[in-house]
Amino acid sequence: MNAQAPSVVIYVNGASCADPGTGGGGQSVGELSAHQLVEATQLRRRFDPHKVHRQFPERWQRYIRSQYRSLAHVCQVFDVSEKTARNWWNGTTGAVGGHVAVAVQEHPVEAPRMLFAAE
């Protein structure tokens, strides 16, 4: 049995540094510069996905209140019930993926900044 080591891909500032064995043509982990490793570590520290998840209802509430004038407007744009719109407006719940996609389509600059930016 010919077992191969798993491939490793590290993303540094949005660009992948893939193991050359993957055919990606990138750098192997051993070839990453110290600067690239520091940047990748800092990026991970700035973006904590668990923190974003915990804060998402509050982030979604700020987005909804800043971009829409009323619950009826939220219902219309996102095709949700008044109860759902009210929960969003009050920060009780956040949205699911499909609604976030609508938000990004509606406000391609503001939505990602408000919903995902490191604080």
N, C-alpha and C positions, 0 to 999 in steps of 0.2 A: 504494500500500500504506500503510495507516494503522497505524504501529507505536506501541504504547503502552509507556510505561516500566513496568518490572516493579514489582509491588506489594511493599511492605515491611511486615513485622509484627515488632515488637519486644515481647518479653515482659518486663514489669517486675513483680516480685513476684507472678507468676502471672497477671497481667492483661495482655491484649494491647493494644498501642497501634498500631492498624492504620492504614494509609494510607486517608484518607476515600474515595479512589477505588475501594476494594474493596467498599464497601457495609458495611464493618464498623462504621462510625460512630465509630471511634477517632480518635486524634490522628495527624497525620502526623509523620514523623521531625523535621521542622523545628519542630514545635510542642511537642516534648517539653521539659519543664523541665530545667534543669541538674541538679536533684535527682534526677529520674527517670533521667537518663543515668548519673549517679554510682552509683545503686542497681543499675542493670542491669550496669554494669561490675564492681561489687563482687560481684554474684551470680555472674557468669562466673568471677571469680577464685576464689571459694569452692568452686565445683563444677567440677572438672576431670574430664571424662568419661574421658580417657585414663588418668588416675591411678586412677579407680575401676576401669577395666578391668584394669589391671595388678595392683591389689590385690584383685581380686574373689575369687580362690581363698582368700586369707587371711580376707577378710570373711565368705565363705560358711562357712568352717571355724568361725569364732567363733560365727556364728549357729547352725549345726548343733549344736555342742557345748553351747551354752547352752540350747537349747530341747528337745533330745531326749536321752533317757537311754542309748541304745545304738544300735549299728549296725542291729539288728533293727527298732527303732522307726523309724529313718530309712528303711529298706527299705519298711516298711509304709506310712508316710505318703506317701512320694514314688513308690512303686511302681517302685523301682529295684533293680538287682542288688546283692548283697553287695559286689562289687568296686567298683561306683560309690559306694556308701555309704562304703566304706573310703577311697576316694580323697578324698571330701569331708571325712571325719573327720580325715584326715591333712593336708589342705590341698594335696593334689597337684593337684586340679582344682576348678573351680567348677561351678556349675549352669548350665543353659541356661534360656531364657526361660520355658518351661512350668513348670519346677520353681520358679523364682522366683515365678511367679504363685501356685503352691500355697503357698509360704512366706508371701506377703502375705495370702492368704486365711486361713491358719492363725493368723497373728500380725500383724494389720493395723497395729499401732503399732510393735512391736519390729522386724519384718523390714525395713521401709523405713529405719528409723533405723539399724539395724546395717549394712545393705547399701549404702546410698546417701548417708548423711549426710557432709557435709564434715568433715574432721578437721583 
